[in-house]
Amino acid sequence: MRRLSKLVRLCALLVLSSPALLACDGDKPATRNPSDPDDSLGDGSLSGQGPGGIGQLTAGMADADPKVAEAEALLAEGKHARALATIDEAIATNPNHARFHYVRGNALSYLDRDDEAAAAYRKAIELDETDALPHAALGNLLAFRPGATVGDQDQAIAAYQAALTLDPRLAPAHQSLGALLLNRGQLQQAVEALDTAERLAGNVESAYLLAQAHGQLGNDEQALAFAKSAVAYEPGASGVDLRLLYARLLMKAGQPKDAAREFERAGKLVPDSPPLRLEVARGLLELGEPDAAMVHIEWLVEVVPNEVPVIVNHGRILVAQGKPKDAVARFDEALALAPDSQAAQTYKIEALVAAKRCKDALAGFNALAKQLGWDKREPKPRALDKAQGYLDAGKCK
């Protein structure tokens, strides 16, 4: 059932309005409005590995075959090829032992041999259709593999339902089902599945997923409580994604001091991760702490000086510190590297307004409108709407 952990790490998206640094669905970028200013750090992902694993389903089973126990122990140690060889030897001796094929599927899944893993799980089901574990494992394989289609997901749901009919107390299957439903946007159903998983065997991932689901439903109090619980489960570096989620939920709840503390803690967990440090800087800036944000941006300027998002966010912080002239220079540097950067163009307009250069700010607005192909009869794209706000605030007409 390792696939759930993989999904959680891939889809550790912040549930609030901030652009996410992580991507979902394999290597595809996170969904964003094409009109949003893009100030994420390339396609980088956080160094922290997200919530911890959910453990092996067969661990502690009193009736486990010795070969099953041996292979699962090897899998837990990361010795996937050895585990496969061990269980293949067992199958050669007893080819009709259903659990052997289930464990073989686990080993193949760890080795990213997904088609063979699916065949192994189906063989296990064929030999013993009353065993819930291969049904659930097949569901994970279908639901969370790269490029999974809606049809794959539908089959996965059917597999989870079969598993839970056989064993209603199989907490990881409830949790996997909830993760899939969350990924599909079926939020209320996701909460129901995840609540069951949390009640049966609460862990870091169920808490984290419940925080995301409640956040998307607008249940801010519940989202915050589950995020806090998830951080308590996983306080170390592997919990960095949780802490970022917790920080943003605290921000949304109007607790800026606590939010700033959590952002800083996240930065200290993985201090050498540029995408993480950028997210921390952005969070602190949004909290009205530009000096604290500058500490992280200055580190980024040293480590990745030519990254456009770093330059853009450096400029944003300079504006917040009352240094619009310096900020304009930084935005010009960003535009020299990436002339079509909506973020650099949008925030440069803010800096020009702050520098009382209304004529230049209006010219920048018109250039951005032309780039975006905006028809005045249509609503403004977000980037343009943001720029209009800066013009209105500075009374630039």
C-alpha positions in Angstrom: 0.0 0.0 0.0 3.0 2.3 -0.5 1.2 4.1 -3.3 -0.7 6.3 -0.9 2.4 7.8 0.5 3.6 8.5 -3.0 0.4 10.3 -3.8 0.5 12.4 -0.7 4.1 13.5 -1.5 3.2 14.3 -5.1 0.1 16.2 -4.2 1.1 18.1 -1.1 -0.5 21.2 -2.6 -1.1 24.2 -0.4 -4.9 24.5 -0.2 -5.0 28.2 0.0 -4.5 30.8 -2.8 -0.8 30.8 -2.8 0.9 29.3 -5.9 2.1 25.9 -5.1 5.7 24.7 -5.5 4.8 21.1 -5.8 3.3 19.3 -8.7 0.6 16.6 -8.9 0.0 13.7 -11.3 3.6 12.7 -11.8 5.7 15.3 -13.7 2.8 17.5 -14.8 3.0 21.1 -13.3 0.4 22.1 -10.7 -2.7 23.6 -12.2 -2.7 27.4 -12.3 -4.7 30.1 -14.0 -2.6 31.0 -17.1 -3.2 34.6 -16.3 -1.7 34.4 -12.8 1.7 36.0 -12.3 4.0 33.0 -12.0 6.6 33.5 -9.3 7.2 29.8 -8.5 10.8 28.6 -8.6 10.9 26.7 -11.9 9.7 23.1 -11.6 11.5 22.5 -8.4 10.0 20.4 -5.6 10.7 20.6 -1.9 13.5 18.6 -0.5 11.3 17.4 2.4 9.6 14.2 1.6 6.1 15.1 2.9 4.3 12.9 5.4 5.7 9.5 6.5 4.7 6.2 5.2 1.7 4.1 6.4 3.7 1.0 7.1 3.3 -2.5 5.7 -0.2 -4.0 5.8 1.1 -7.4 6.7 3.3 -6.3 9.5 2.5 -8.1 12.8 0.1 -10.6 11.2 0.1 -13.7 13.4 -0.7 -16.1 10.5 1.9 -14.7 8.1 3.9 -17.3 6.2 7.6 -17.2 7.0 8.4 -16.4 3.4 5.8 -13.6 3.4 7.4 -12.2 6.6 10.9 -12.5 5.1 10.0 -10.7 1.9 8.0 -7.9 3.6 11.0 -7.4 6.0 13.3 -7.0 3.0 10.8 -4.5 1.4 10.8 -2.5 4.6 14.6 -2.4 4.5 14.5 -1.1 0.9 15.9 -4.4 -0.5 13.2 -4.7 -3.2 15.0 -6.9 -5.7 16.0 -9.3 -2.9 12.4 -9.4 -1.7 11.2 -10.2 -5.2 13.8 -13.1 -5.5 12.7 -14.4 -2.2 9.0 -14.5 -3.0 9.6 -15.9 -6.5 11.4 -18.8 -4.8 8.4 -19.3 -2.6 6.0 -19.2 -5.6 8.1 -21.8 -7.4 7.5 -24.1 -4.5 3.8 -23.3 -4.0 2.3 -21.4 -7.0 -1.2 -21.4 -5.6 -0.5 -19.5 -2.4 -2.4 -16.3 -3.0 -0.5 -14.2 -0.4 2.8 -14.9 -2.2 1.4 -13.3 -5.3 0.2 -10.3 -3.3 3.7 -9.8 -1.8 5.2 -10.2 -5.3 3.0 -7.4 -6.5 4.3 -5.2 -3.7 7.9 -5.9 -4.6 7.2 -5.2 -8.3 5.4 -2.0 -7.4 8.5 -0.8 -5.4 10.6 -1.6 -8.5 8.2 0.5 -10.7 7.2 -2.6 -12.7 3.6 -1.6 -12.5 2.1 -3.8 -15.2 3.7 -6.9 -13.7 2.5 -5.7 -10.2 -1.0 -5.4 -11.4 -0.9 -8.9 -12.9 0.4 -10.3 -9.6 -2.4 -8.6 -7.6 -5.0 -10.0 -10.0 -3.4 -13.4 -9.7 -3.7 -13.1 -5.9 -7.4 -12.2 -6.2 -8.0 -15.1 -8.6 -6.5 -17.5 -6.1 -8.3 -16.0 -3.1 -11.0 -13.4 -3.9 -11.9 -13.1 -0.2 -8.5 -11.5 0.7 -9.0 -7.7 0.9 -5.3 -6.7 0.6 -4.7 -7.4 -3.1 -8.0 -5.6 -4.0 -6.8 -2.5 -2.1 -3.3 -2.8 -3.5 -4.6 -3.0 -7.1 -6.7 0.1 -6.3 -3.6 2.0 -5.3 -1.7 0.9 -8.4 -4.5 2.0 -10.7 -5.3 5.2 -8.9 -1.9 6.7 -8.3 0.3 5.6 -11.1 1.6 8.3 -13.5 -0.9 9.2 -16.2 -3.8 7.5 -14.4 -7.0 8.1 -16.4 -10.5 8.7 -15.1 -11.2 5.1 -16.2 -8.2 3.9 -14.1 -9.6 5.9 -11.1 -13.0 4.4 -11.6 -11.6 0.9 -11.5 -9.6 1.8 -8.4 -12.7 3.0 -6.6 -14.3 -0.4 -7.5 -11.3 -2.2 -6.1 -11.3 -0.2 -2.9 -15.1 -0.9 -2.5 -14.4 -4.6 -3.0 -11.6 -4.5 -0.3 -13.8 -2.6 2.2 -16.7 -5.0 1.6 -14.4 -7.8 2.6 -12.8 -5.9 5.5 -14.6 -2.7 6.6 -11.8 -2.0 9.1 -9.0 -1.9 6.6 -8.0 1.7 7.4 -5.4 2.1 4.7 -8.0 1.3 2.0 -10.3 4.0 3.5 -7.4 6.4 3.5 -6.4 5.6 -0.1 -10.0 6.0 -1.2 -10.2 9.3 0.5 -6.9 10.5 -1.1 -8.3 9.5 -4.6 -11.6 11.2 -4.0 -9.8 14.3 -2.8 -7.7 14.3 -6.0 -10.9 14.0 -8.0 -12.5 17.0 -6.2 -15.2 14.9 -4.5 -14.5 16.6 -1.2 -17.3 15.6 1.0 -17.0 11.9 0.1 -13.2 12.2 0.6 -13.8 13.6 4.1 -16.1 10.7 5.0 -13.6 8.1 3.8 -10.7 9.9 5.6 -12.7 10.3 8.8 -13.2 6.6 8.9 -9.5 6.0 8.3 -8.6 8.5 11.1 -11.0 6.8 13.5 -9.7 3.3 12.8 -6.0 4.1 12.7 -5.1 7.8 12.8 -1.7 8.8 11.3 0.1 11.6 9.7 -1.3 11.1 6.2 -4.9 10.9 7.2 -4.6 14.0 9.2 -2.8 15.8 6.4 -5.3 14.8 3.8 -8.2 15.8 6.1 -6.6 19.2 6.6 -6.5 19.6 2.8 -10.0 18.4 2.3 -11.5 20.6 5.0 -9.4 23.6 3.7 -10.9 23.2 0.2 -14.4 22.9 1.7 -13.9 26.1 3.6 -14.0 24.4 7.0 -11.1 26.4 8.3 -11.3 25.4 11.9 -11.3 21.7 11.2 -8.5 22.2 8.6 -6.3 24.0 11.1 -6.9 21.3 13.7 -6.0 18.5 11.4 -2.9 20.3 10.1 -1.7 20.8 13.7 -2.3 17.1 14.4 -0.3 16.2 11.3 2.7 18.4 12.3 2.6 16.7 15.7 2.8 13.3 14.0 5.7 14.3 11.8 7.8 17.1 13.4 11.1 16.4 11.5 12.3 17.3 8.1 10.0 14.9 6.4 7.1 17.0 7.7 8.1 20.2 6.0 5.1 20.2 3.6 2.8 19.7 6.6 4.3 22.7 8.3 3.9 24.9 5.2 0.2 23.9 5.0 -0.1 24.6 8.8 1.5 28.0 8.4 -0.9 29.0 5.6 -3.9 27.9 7.5 -2.7 29.9 10.5 -2.4 32.9 8.2 -5.9 32.4 6.9 -7.2 32.1 10.5 -5.7 35.5 11.4 -2.9 34.2 13.5 0.1 36.0 11.9 2.6 35.5 14.6 2.0 31.7 14.8 2.1 31.5 11.0 5.4 33.3 10.8 6.8 31.0 13.4 5.8 27.9 11.4 7.2 29.4 8.2 10.5 29.9 10.0 10.5 26.4 11.4 9.9 25.0 7.9 12.9 26.9 6.6 15.1 25.5 9.3 14.0 21.9 8.6 15.5 21.9 5.1 17.6 25.0 5.0 19.4 24.1 1.8 16.2 23.8 -0.4 15.8 26.8 -2.7 12.1 26.1 -3.4 11.4 25.8 0.3 13.2 29.0 1.2 11.4 30.8 -1.6 8.0 29.6 -0.2 9.1 30.7 3.3 10.1 34.1 2.0 6.8 34.6 0.1 4.8 33.5 3.2 6.6 36.0 5.4 6.2 38.7 2.9 2.4 38.1 2.8 2.4 38.3 6.6 3.8 41.8 6.4 7.3 40.7 7.6 9.5 41.9 4.7 12.7 42.1 6.8 12.3 38.4 7.9 11.5 37.5 4.3 14.7 39.3 3.1 16.9 37.0 5.2 15.7 34.0 3.1 15.8 35.9 -0.2 19.4 37.1 0.4 20.3 33.4 0.8 18.6 32.6 -2.4 20.3 35.4 -4.2 23.6 33.9 -3.2 22.7 30.3 -4.1 20.5 30.7 -7.3 21.1 34.3 -8.4 19.8 34.0 -11.9 16.5 32.4 -11.1 13.7 34.8 -12.2 11.4 33.9 -9.3 14.1 34.8 -6.9 14.8 38.1 -8.6 11.1 38.9 -8.8 10.4 38.2 -5.1 13.5 40.1 -4.1 11.9 43.1 -5.9 8.6 42.5 -4.1 10.4 42.6 -0.8 12.3 45.8 -1.7 8.9 47.5 -2.5 7.6 46.4 0.9 10.7 47.8 2.5 10.1 51.2 0.9 12.8 50.9 -1.8 10.8 51.1 -5.0 13.8 52.4 -7.1 15.9 49.4 -6.2 12.9 47.1 -6.8 12.4 48.5 -10.4 16.0 47.7 -11.2 15.5 44.1 -10.0 12.3 43.7 -12.1 14.2 45.0 -15.1 16.9 42.3 -14.4 14.2 39.7 -14.3 12.6 40.9 -17.6 16.0 40.9 -19.3 16.2 37.1 -18.5 12.5 36.4 -19.2 10.8 39.2 -21.2 7.4 37.5 -21.0 7.4 37.1 -17.2 3.9 38.2 -16.1 5.1 38.3 -12.5 8.0 40.7 -13.2 5.7 42.9 -15.3 2.9 43.0 -12.8 5.1 43.7 -9.7 7.1 46.2 -11.7 3.9 48.2 -12.1 3.5 48.1 -8.3 7.1 49.4 -7.8 6.6 52.2 -10.4 3.4 53.3 -8.6 5.3 53.3 -5.3 8.0 55.4 -6.9 5.4 57.9 -8.1 6.1 57.1 -11.8 2.5 56.9 -12.9 3.2 57.5 -16.5 5.6 54.6 -16.7 3.2 52.4 -14.6 0.3 53.1 -17.1 2.6 52.2 -20.0 3.6 49.0 -18.3 -0.1 48.2 -17.7 -0.9 48.8 -21.4 2.1 46.6 -22.5 0.9 43.8 -20.2 -2.7 44.1 -21.5 -1.4 43.8 -25.1 0.8 40.8 -24.2 -2.2 39.0 -22.7 -4.4 39.9 -25.6 -7.0 41.5 -23.3 -10.3 42.6 -25.0 -11.7 45.4 -22.9 -15.2 43.9 -23.3 -14.0 40.9 -21.3 -13.1 40.6 -17.6 -9.5 41.4 -16.8 -7.1 38.4 -16.5 -5.8 38.1 -12.9 -2.4 39.6 -13.6 -4.0 42.6 -15.2 -6.6 42.9 -12.4 -3.8 42.9 -9.8 -1.9 45.5 -11.8 -5.1 47.6 -11.9 -5.3 47.4 -8.2 -1.8 48.9 -7.9 -2.7 51.8 -10.3 -6.0 52.5 -8.4 -4.2 52.5 -5.0 -1.6 55.0 -6.3 -4.4 57.0 -8.1 -2.7 56.6 -11.4 -5.2 57.4 -14.2 
